[in-house]
Amino acid sequence: MNAVEMLQTAEFVVDARGNKRAVLLDYQVWEKLLALLEDWEDAEEIRRLREAGEESVPWEQAKAELRAEGVDV
């Protein structure tokens, strides 16, 4: 499911005048949307580091290394 499909599942809460006041998302959709946004953010950071000539490590590898060092991630 892509971001557009996820957002299409949103339901709006409206006031007595019909003005949108809040958005409801299924909790599982919310978690998937957050994960997708975090992945996009990570990808942008990796691109930025590569353009700056920095070495980058895939997040899964970095998490494994941090956990091996005793860091809670």
C-alpha positions in Angstrom: 0.0 0.0 0.0 1.5 3.4 -1.0 1.0 6.7 0.8 -1.9 7.8 -1.4 -3.8 4.6 -0.8 -3.1 4.9 3.0 -4.4 8.4 3.1 -7.5 7.5 1.1 -8.6 5.3 4.1 -8.8 8.4 6.3 -12.1 9.5 7.8 -12.8 13.0 8.8 -14.5 14.2 12.0 -16.6 17.3 11.3 -18.3 19.8 13.6 -21.9 20.8 13.5 -21.2 23.1 10.5 -19.5 20.4 8.5 -16.0 21.8 9.0 -13.3 19.2 9.1 -11.8 19.1 12.6 -9.8 15.9 12.9 -8.7 12.9 10.9 -9.1 9.2 11.9 -6.8 6.5 10.6 -6.8 2.9 11.4 -3.9 2.3 13.8 -2.2 -0.2 11.5 -2.4 2.2 8.6 -0.9 4.9 10.9 2.0 2.7 11.7 2.6 1.8 8.1 2.4 5.5 7.1 5.0 6.4 9.8 7.3 3.6 8.7 7.0 4.9 5.1 7.8 8.4 6.1 10.8 7.3 8.2 12.1 5.3 5.3 11.8 8.3 3.0 13.6 10.4 5.6 16.4 7.8 5.9 16.7 7.6 2.1 17.1 11.4 1.9 19.7 11.4 4.6 21.7 8.7 2.8 21.5 10.6 -0.5 22.7 13.8 1.2 25.6 11.9 2.8 26.6 10.3 -0.5 26.6 13.7 -2.2 28.8 15.0 0.5 31.2 12.1 0.0 30.4 10.5 3.3 30.3 6.8 3.8 26.8 5.5 4.5 25.7 2.3 6.0 22.2 0.7 5.5 20.0 1.4 8.5 19.5 -2.3 9.2 23.2 -2.8 9.3 23.7 0.3 11.5 21.0 -0.9 13.9 22.7 -4.3 14.2 26.0 -2.7 14.9 24.5 -0.3 17.5 22.8 -3.2 19.2 26.0 -5.2 19.3 27.5 -2.2 21.1 24.7 -2.3 23.7 22.8 0.7 22.3 19.0 0.3 22.5 17.5 1.1 19.1 
